[in-house]
């Protein structure tokens, strides 16, 4: 059952009041306390009626929210907990809640190199040990793509901390094309994941252009406290809005692309658009579709199209059609030649 923020504030306020056994609480006292709590939350006067608090108490007494609060009335006017050590914050977690938490931890384990997630795993383990002394272990029902052998994941937490704390980095970095390792002073802005691979987005010192570095090519990381961090107020959504993947190109490479998708793959493209700009231009009688995208013509986009094989055809622009055609021809020749 969904709870509004105001209702939750009232429940917590009533709970806090009734935990104070050294004071007698009338209905008017609870109304005043809830009104004050809501005023502090919303910074304006909130009219809390007698009927509202009565319904709140009734709700807290019920099992609809799992509280079953032992609220009783004595001397016909005062409210208290029949159990002095009761609090709605001490409610044990249900089997269903624990299943959800366990599945959540399984999902977050792929980010085990993030300190905050590893700590979460410990918290859940403590909850499991405390609430359930005997818990049957069932197989996870959620499975995510992950590659435990990916290099660079150990850097995730250091990079994350440097971004949120706005600290420059000294990186030893070696790209696939470089013959040797380069020393870089880097201003980190964003961590980005694409195709099960992680990247660090930011800019080199004394360089205005945004750079993307693959985590698996980072050899060594040190904090650089001597260099002042240049905060660009970088917005990832805006930066990548016209891009599939991580290679953001200039506007010269931003094109309207028209693709023909056959009937077998059309349902997948309709339910999972290739890009946020995707528009349907035509629906063919045989089930195929013509779509339009506005994206950068980068390497990742080419690979996406090639992944469809003969199920997708580039109609426009002509230069992209030519590139894809040449690559498909080379691929065909490879399979024509004897092994």
Residue, then its C-alpha position, 0 to 999 in steps of 0.5 A: x500500500x503506497x504511503x504519502x510523505x506527509x502520512x509517513x511523517x505523521x506515523x513517525x511523529x506519533x511513534x516518537x511521541x508514544x515512545x516517550x513514556x514520561x509524558x501523557x499524550x492526548x489526541x490534541x497533543x498528537x495533532x499538535x506534534x504532527x502539525x509541527x513536524x509537517x510545518x518543519x518539513x514543508x516550511x508552511x502551516x499544515x492543517x492536521x484534523x482530528x479525523x486524520x490522526x484518528x485514521x493514522x492511529x487506526x492504520x498503525x494498529x492494523x497490519x496493512x502497513x505491517x505495523x500492528x502497533x499496540x496503541x491503547x487508550x487509558x483513562x479515556x483520553x491518553x494514548x500510549x504503547x501497551x509495550x513500552x519498548x515498541x516502535x514501528x522502526x523495530x518491525x522485523x523484515x518479512x520473508x518477501x522483503x528479505x527476498x527483494x533485498x537479497x535479489x538487490x544485493x545480487x544485482x549490486x554485486x557486479x559493482x563490488x569495487x564500489x565501497x558503498x555497494x560492498x558496505x550495503x552487502x554487509x548491511x543486508x547480511x547483518x539483517x539476514x543473520x538477525x531476522x532469519x536464523x534459518x533461511x533457505x537459499x534459493x537460486x537468483x531469479x535475476x541474471x545480469x550480463x557481467x564479465x568478472x575478468x574485465x580489467x579496470x573495475x578495481x578503479x571504479x571506487x577511486x574514480x567515483x570518489x574523485x568525481x563526487x569530491x572534485x579531485x584531480x587525478x594523475x593517471x598512467x594511461x596506455x591506449x590500444x594504439x599507444x606504444x608506451x604509457x602516458x602520464x596524464x593530469x585528468x579532471x574527472x566528470x563522469x563514469x559511463x558504462x557501455x556494452x559491459x565496459x566502463x569509461x571515465x569521462x573528463x578532460x586533460x589538464x590545459x585541454x578544453x576538449x572532453x576525453x573518454x578513457x577506458x578503465x581497462x587501459x588505466x595502469x595506475x591512479x593517484x590523486x592530484x591535490x596540487x592541481x585545482x579541479x576545473x568544475x565544468x558542471x558537466x551533464x552526461x545526458x546532454x553530452x551523449x544525447x546524439x550518440x550511441x556508445x561513448x564516441x562523441x563526434x563533432x556536429x559534422x558527423x551528426x546525420x539523419x539516418x534512415x534504416x529499413x528493418x525487416x519484419x523479423x527484427x521490426x518488433x525488437x526495434x519498435x520495443x527497444x528503440x536504437x536511439x531516443x531520436x528514433x521515428x517510424x517513417x513507414x510501416x510495410x504490409x509485410x511487417x517491415x519498417x522504415x525508421x529515422x534516427x539522428x545520431x553521430x556516425x561513429x564506430x559504435x553505430x556502425x557496429x550496431x548496424x552491422x550486427x543486424x546483418x542482412x536484417x537492416x539496410x541503410x537507405x540514407x545517408x549515402x556515405x554511411x551506406x557505402x561504408x556498411x556495404x564495403x564492410x559487408x563485402x569484406x566480411x563476405x569475401x572472408x567466408x568465401x575464402x577457404x579456411 
